[in-house]
Structures are given as structure tokens and as C-alpha cells.
């Protein structure tokens, strides 16, 4: 039963990742076609935060 739940949870995560990518890629293409400069980095930042949230990745930054 535990392996079934792990499999289902993995499928849910991969589906969420696929849906995120399907929504972000066309949006980024549109942003790149219409704008230049710093605006081109807004959508990839959103994608990165979404991926970290889906896969429960924590990123710690430190001063060097």
C-alpha cells in the first residue's frame, strides 16, 4: 500500500510539473517577443519557484 501511495504522489508531482511547463513556456515566448531587458527574467523566476514548490526543494543563500 505504501508503494502505491508513493507512486500516486509521484504521478501527481509530475503532472503538476507538466502543467506548469505547459503554462509557462508559451507565456515566456510571448514575453520575449514583446519585451526586452529585465522583463524577460520574470517568467523564469516564477517557473523556478513553482518547480521548487512542487518538488519541495529548499534553497539557502549565504553571503560570500
Protein Blocks (a to p, Z undefined) as FASTA:
>chain_A
ZZmmmmmmmmmmmmmmmmmmmmmmmmmmmmmmmmgcjllmmmmmmmmmmmmmmnopacdd
ddZZ
